[in-house]
Amino acid sequence: MASLVHRNITQAIPDAVRITRLNRTFDGRRVIEGLDLSIAAGEFVVLLGASGCGKSTLLRILGDLDRDFDGEVEVPARRAVAFQAPRLMPWKKVWRNVTLGLPRADRQLAERALAEVGLSHRADVWPKVLSGGEAQRASLARALVREPELLLLDEPFAALDALTRIKAQALVAELWQRHGCAVLLVTHDVEEAALLADRVLVMKDGVIAHEHRIDLPRPRDVADPAIARLRGRFLDWLGVHH
């Protein structure tokens, strides 16, 4: 029986996410099986895994985009999701895209969020004139304007070129530290996981097969040998020769 509970994070309930015995089946195939997981308030968790292992399915369940599951899921009342595709409405100016879904289109609120991601100068343009990196930053602004206690990111940097991806990763790290929300990032990029995460989970066959906590200081440098060692470990767990 599915149970998705919305609640506010308090000192008495320090976890942003609590999952108990989660199961999800598609056409008779079990994609998530008996999964237990907790994410602490303010924790940055990265979820790795091969395509089809259940990563995005788990994220969609936490985002209340999929309710056809069995088990118990507790999440904060305030959540936001950013996907690989920015999903901006082409008929709305950028600032109106940022406030999409809010009770009212508050321009001042939108402009504050756009300033955080360095897009103040693009508030009045149409989405079609944005670069890929700018569109993704607008998507992040739309998530942050909701002041989420849980930010869900589904491969948000996958379609960006290498240089833009590095800048976007640094921006997300900065925004996370500023806002203090819990983050669950789904990615295939093991280097990204090592640079951003407090804790890395590797999903396989619908369960968490591996887990590693990263205690390295921030900001992290991709040239740090410790990052290279982590990258190698994560690739081993994913079954990739390197």
N, C-alpha and C positions, 0 to 999 in steps of 0.2 A: 504494500500500500504506500502510495506516494505521500510525503509530508514535507512541504516547503514552508518554513516559518520565517517571517520577517521580524526583526527586532533591532533595537538600538544597542550599540556597544556600551557597556558600563564597566566599572571596576569589578563588579560581581561576575560579569560575563566578559572576560578579557579577550576571548577569541572572536575574530571577525567571521570565521567560517567553521562550522562543525558539520561533518558528514558522517553518517552511520549506516553501514550495510547498504550502500547504494548499488543498485542494479539497473542497467538499461539495455534493452534488447531491440534489435532491428531485424524484422523478418526472420525471427527465430534464432538470430545470431546474437550472443551475449557480448556486448561491446564494453560494458563496465560491469564488474562482478564483485559484489561484496566489499566495496571500497569504503574504508574509514580514513578520514583526513580532517585535520584541523589546521587553520591558518590564524596566527595571532594577529591582534590589532596592530597595524603599522608594519607588518612583516612583508618583505618582498620575496615572493615565491615564483620560481620559474619551473614550468612543466615541459619536459622534453619527451620525445617518443616518435616512433615511426608513424607514417601516415596510416590512419585507420585504427590506431591503438586506443582511441577514446578521449584524446586530449580536448578537442574542440567540443565534443559532446558534453564533457564535464563542465567546461566553461559556459556552455549554453544553458545547462541546468542551473548553475549558480546565478546566471543572469536572468532567470525566470523566462527563458525563451524555449524551454523544453520541459514539460511537466509529465511526460509519459514515462515515469520511472518508478521504481520501488525503493523504499528506504526513507531515511530522515535527513533533511538538509536544513540547516539554520544559517541564514545570511543576514547582513545588515539591511535595514529598511532603505538606506541610501546606497545605491550601487550605480555604476556606469560601465558601459562596454564600448571599446573601440576595436574595430575589425581591420583586417588587412586592406580591404577596400574602404576608403573614407566615408562612402555612402552620403555624400552631400547632395542636397536637393538643388538641381541646376536652375530652377526657377526662383530661388531665393538668394538674396545677397548673403555674403559670408556671415555677417553678424546675425542675420535671422536664422541661418543654419545652426549657429551656436546655441540659440535659445529654443530650437525645435523641441517640442514636447514639454516645455515648461508652461506653467499656467498663463503666463503672458510674455510677450516679446519685449524684454527689458534691455534696451540698447546699452545702458550703462554697465549692466552686469556682463553683457556679451563683450564689451570693449575691455573690461578688466581681465576677462579670461583670455582674450586675444593678445593682450599685452604680455601676459605670462608666457605665451608661446612665441612671442616676437612677431605677431601678425597685426599689430594695430593699424598699419598702413594699408591693410587689405580688407578692412571691415566692410567697405562699400562696393567691392567688386563682385562679379559673378564667379561661381566656382570654376567655370570652364577656363578661366585665365590663370588659375593657380598651377604651380608646378606640383609634381607628385609629393615632394616634401612639405610644401605649404598646405596642400590638401590634408595630409596626415596630421599636421599641426592643428589645423582647424578642427579636425575630428577629436583631437585631444582636448582642445578648448571646450568643445561641446560636452565632453565627459566631465571635465573639471568644474564647469559652471554649476554642476549639480552638487558640488561639495561631497563627493562620495566617501563613504567609509570603506568601500571595497571597489577597486578599479580592476576591471577584467580586460585584458589585452590579448586579442587573438591574432598573432603574427602581424603586428602592425607595421613592421619594418621590412617585411619580406619582398615587397615590390619596389623598394627604393634602391638606388645605386649605392655603391659601397661608401662613398664619402658622405652622402646624405644620411645613410643609415647610422654611421658613427655619430653624427651630430644629433640625430633623433634619439639615439640611445642615451647620450649625455643629457639631453633635455628631459627625458623621462626620469632619469635618476635624480635630477635637480628638482623636478616637480614633486616627485614622491617624497623627497626629504622635506620639502617646504610644506606639503599638505599633510603628511603623516598618515595617509590612508594605507590600508593593506592592498597589496597588488598581487594578482595572479597573471603571469605572462606565459602564454603558450607560444613556443617557438621551436624551430629545428636547428637553430644556430647555437652550438655549444659554447662558442666564444662569448656570445651575447649573454648566455646564462652565467658564465664565470664572472663577467664584468658587472652584472647588475644584481644578482640574487643574494639574499640572505640564506636561502635554502633552495637546493635544486632537487626536483623529483623526476625520476625517469619512469614513464608509464609503459607497460608491456602487457598485452593480452588482457586489458581491462583492469589491471591492478597496478599499484605503485611497486615496481620491482626494485628500485634503488632510491636512496635518499642521501644527500650530503649537505651539511651546513657549512657555509663559507664565512670565515671570521676575518678575512682580509680587510685592511683599512680602505676607506674611500677618499677620493676617487681612485679607481683602479686603472692600471696601465696594462695595455695588451702586451707590452714588451716584458712584463714581469714574469720571470720563470715560473712563479707559483701559478699564474694564469695558464701558462702552457701545460703545466702538470695537470691542472684541473681539466683542461680541454681534452687531454689524452685519456684521462679517467672516464669522462663522460662519453667519449667516442667508443671506448672499450665496452661500456655498459650498453651502448646502442648497437654493438656488433659491427662497428665500422673499423676496418684496418687503417692504420695511420703511421 
